[in-house]
Amino acid sequence: MSKELLSWYDNNKRSLPWRRDKDPYKIWISEIMLQQTQVTTVIDYFNRFISRYPTVEALANGTEEDVFKLWEGLGYYSRAKNLIRCAYQIVNEHKGVFPKDVEALKQLPGIGPYTAGAIASIAFDLPEPAVDGNVLRVISRLNCLSEPINENKHQMLYKQKTIELMSERPSDFTQAMMELGAMICTPKSPRCSNCPLSERCCSFKQQTQLNYPVKIKKIKQREERVGLAIVVSGQDVMLIKHETTGLLANLWGFPRTTLDDLSKLPFEKQVQNHLEQELDFKPEFSHCMVGKPHVFTHIKWQTILCFFHTDVKISSEIPKVEWVNLSDIDLKALPTALKKQLNIISKEIEEI
């Protein structure tokens, strides 16, 4: 299969500026630019960039402002920022020479497992897999792999299947797999009649190409603005134990309510109403402030901390209420979403 793939690549590969030699610097720049960006778009950006910064030493001496200007329009500017950091590190820690070892490459800013594999295989002809979206698609269709490609636990399987095909010419093989995925084994309309591997392809034989690769649908996060009632009495704060079902079940926390941005009532009044309805309790309002956000699997909280004070420590069994000194609050089973608010809360309580 490898020989058939390489023969096809030799006769059909596109002429791309970063393929003219095996300079690891140029391969690195191209791979970073190609993240989230089409090849046709990258070509002009690549040529301008290499013209301005022909070597890693030149880039290490560049300015962030200048690099950002060259990057303008590519987006994801953290990539551009990491380019300078990485170039500086290569020059100062590796004497201007790209390390060949994949693990050493992954220690450089902005270089992850895929980019490290691409540099090692394409530039240094090492049998290291570079498994991007194109390669994942090809491998999954060739083998009818139903393991979801967007779950980390399956990444090693896809890497191993890629390595099994890499019998010779790792540099060309890596580029051939990318080319096959980009030009032939496309997501929606694969050109199987032009594929050098179709006769050996499991999904082609079963006519199930479009069933692969398998992806687990990500749960769409919804955003909620949540009001937390921080009721203070002396050095103690009021905690309630949440219900046995639902979000934060069986954990201690502050009384909370989902805030309605469209309500005519201000946030503090919505939180006051919640305390009155749930606990028949009317502490004196102090002030509200923005807390730290927290992301659950399917919900993103924007928290508003509303502070109250009282001389009366109410008691309740449903929901269960306890008054806890702030210095002892860590002894309670508090969820992370609330623990991360404690520094803010501590400072505010001192002022109250």
N, C-alpha and C positions, 0 to 999 in steps of 0.2 A: 504493500500500500504506500509506503514511504517513497519508493522509487517512482511509482505512478504519479504521486502527488508532485514530486520534485520535477519530473519530466514536464508535467503540465505547467508548473510555475516557470520553468526555464523558457517556455514558449509563449507564456501569456502575461508575465508580470508587468505591472505598470512601471513606467520610468518616473521615479520619484527622487527628488534631490537628496534625501537622506540615505538613498540606496547606492549612491555613487562610490562610496567607500565604506569601510567598517570603523570609522572614527567613533569611539564611544561617546564623545561629546555631542556630536551631531545626532546620533541615535537617541541619546538622552533628551536633547531639546525637542526632537520630533515626537517622542513618546509622551512627554509632558504636554505638548501642544495638542496632541491628538486625543487627549482625554476630554470627552464630552464635545468633541468638535470634528466635523467632517474633513476628510483628506483634502478635498478641493479647496476648502477654506484655508487650511493650514499652509498649503504650499507657498503662497505669497508671504505670509507671516514668517515662515521659516527662512525664506531667502533673505528677507529684510533683516531678520535677527542675526543670522550668521554673517551677513555683510557688516553689521555694526559690531558684533562680538564674535569674531572668528574662532576664538579659543576659550578654554575654561579660565585661563589667566585673565584674559580681557574682561570676561564677565565678572570675575571676582573683584575687579577694580571698577566695575560699573556702579551707577547710582540707581537707587530704587525708582526715582522719578523718571529716569530715562528708560529703564526696563518696562515700567508701567505704560509709558507712552508707546513703546513698540508693541506692547501686549494689548493695547486699547482695541476693544471689539471682540476679543476672545473670551472675556468674562472669567469668572472663577479666579480672581486676582491673587488668592492665596498661592496659586501655582507659581505665579510670577515672583512673588515674594520669596518663596522657597528656592527658586532658581539661584538667586544671589547668595542666599545662605549656604546652599549646597556647593556652589562654585567656590566660595570662600573656604569651606571646609576641605574640599578636595585639594585646593592649592596649599593650604596651611597644614593639613594633617596627613595628606597623601602625596605631597610634593608635586601636585598638578597631574597625578596619574590616577585614572579611575581604577578602583579596586576590582579585581576579577571575581572575588568571592561574593556569592549572593548575600550571605549574612552581613558582610561588611557593607555592601551596597544598600541594604535595607536600613542601615544605621544612619544613612545620609538624609537630610531634610527633604521631604516631599517624594521620597522613593519608597514605594510599597512593594509587596511581593511580585506583582505583575511587572512593574517597571524594572525591578532588579533582574527578573528572569529574562526580560526582553534585552537588556543591555548585555547580560552574561552570554546569552545564546547568539544574538545577532552580531555583537561586536567581537566577542571572544570565542565564538564557535563552541561554547560549552553545552553539554546536554542538559540544559536547564529549561523547564517548561515556562512559557509565558502565556498564561491562560486569561485572555480577555473575553468580552462578550461574543466576538466572532468565533473564537476557538471553542468556547463552551457550547455554542450552537452546533458546530460541526461535530464535536465529540458526542454530544447527546443524541444527535440524529444517527450517526454512524452505529452507535451501540444500543439505541433505544433505551437510554438511561432515564428512568422516571424520578430519580432523586432530584429534588428541587435545586436549581443552580444558585438560588439566592439564600441558601442556608449554609453557614460556615462549615458545619460538620461534614458536608459533602465535597468540599473543595479538594481534599486530598485524593478522592476517587477520580475526579476529573483531571487532576494533575498527573496521576498515575497512568490513566488511559492515554494521555498525551505523550508521556515519556515512552510508553510501549510502542508508539508509532515512530518515534524519533530514532531511526536506525542509523542514519548517516547525515552529514551536512547540517548540523543543528542550526546554523545561522540561516540558511536558505529554508530549512524546514519550518522554523518559527514564522518567517515571513510568508511562506506558502500557505500555512494554516490561516493566518490573518487574511491573506488575499482571497483564499477560497471562501471564507465566511463573508467577506465584504462584497465579492463580485458574483459568486455562484450560489452559495448556501445562505441566501438572504432570509430575513425573518418571515416575510409574508408570501413571496413568490420565488421559491428556490428554482434555479435553472438546472434541474437534475439531468436533463439530456446533455448538458455541457460539463457535467461533473466527472472528473477522472476517477472518483471513488464510488460512483453510483451502484456499480455491480456488487460492491462489497458493503453497501449501506443497508443496515437493518430497517430503518424507517422507510427507505425507498422501496424495498421489497414488499413491505406491508402497506405502503401508501399512507403512512401516518406522519409524514414529515412535519406537518403543521401542529402536531401534538407535542413537538419538542422544540426547544427545551421546556421543561416543566418549571414553573415559578409558583411559589406560594404568594398569594395576594396579601399585600401588606394592609394591616388594619388602618383605615384612615383615622387620624387623630382629630378629635374635636376639641375646641378650645372652650374653657369655662373660666369665668371670673368668679372666684370664691372668696367670700368674706369670712374671716376668722375672728371670733370674739375673744379678746384677751381681757378677762375680768380679773382685776387685781384687788387684793385686800391685804394691806400691809406689805409683807414680803412674800405672800402666797398668791398663787394663780389658780383659777378654777379649771379643772380638767373634767371631761366627761368620757365615759367608755362607750364607744360606738356600738351599733347594733351587731348582731351575729351574722348578718348577711350584708352584701354590698361592698362598696369601696371602703377600705380600711376597717373591715369587720373585726370586732373584738380587740381593737387597739384603742389606747387612750389618745385623747387629743383635745383640741379646743372646739367649742361649739362652732359649727360652720353652716353656711348656707350659700347656695348658688345665687349670685347677684344678677339682676336683670338690668342690662344697659339701657333698655327701652322704658323702664319704669320711671314714673314721675318722682318716685321717692329717691332721695340720695342714698348712697351706699350705707352710711351709718344708720339711717332709719330702717333700711331693710334688715340689717343685722340686729338692731334693737327689737324689731318685730319678731324675728326668729327666736330670740331669747325669751320674749314674753310668751310666745305661743308654745315653745317646747318646755320651758321651765317655770313659767309664770313668775318671771324675774325681771326687775327693772333697775339695773345698776346705772350709775351716773356716767354719761358718755364723756370721754376725754378728747380723743382725736383718732383719725384714720391715717394710714400711710401704706405705701406699696411695699409688699413683702417680696420674697424671692420666688421666682416661678419654679414649677416642678413638672416634669414630664413622666406620665405613666405610659403604659403600653398603648392605650387608646384615647387618653385624655391629656391635654396640656393645661395645667392650672396657672392662671394669673392670680396671685393672691393679694388680697387687701386685708391688712391687719387693723382691726378696730379696737381701740383700748377703752376700757371702762374701769371704774373703781367703785368699791362698796365697803361699808362697815359691817354688812350682814353676810355671813357665810351660809348660804342656803345649803340644804341637803336634799338628795333625791336618789331614788333607787332605779327609776326608769325615766330617762337614762340615769345611770349611776354617776354621781358627782363626787369628786374629791378635791380638797384644797391642798396644794403641794407647794412647798418652798421651792423657789426657782433653783436653788443649789442642789436639790434632790430630784429634779425633774427627769434626769437621765436614768433614774432607777425604774421609771415607767416604760412600758413598751410603746414608745412613740414611733410612728411611721417616719421615714426619711423626709417626706414632704413637709412635715412639721418640725423635725429636728433642725432642718436647715434655716428655720426662722428664729431659732433660739437666741442667736447673737444679737439680732435686731431687737427682739423682745426684751432681753436683759437690759440693754441700754435705755430703752424707753421706760421700763419699770423704774429704773433708778431715778429718772427725771420725774416720774409721777409721784 
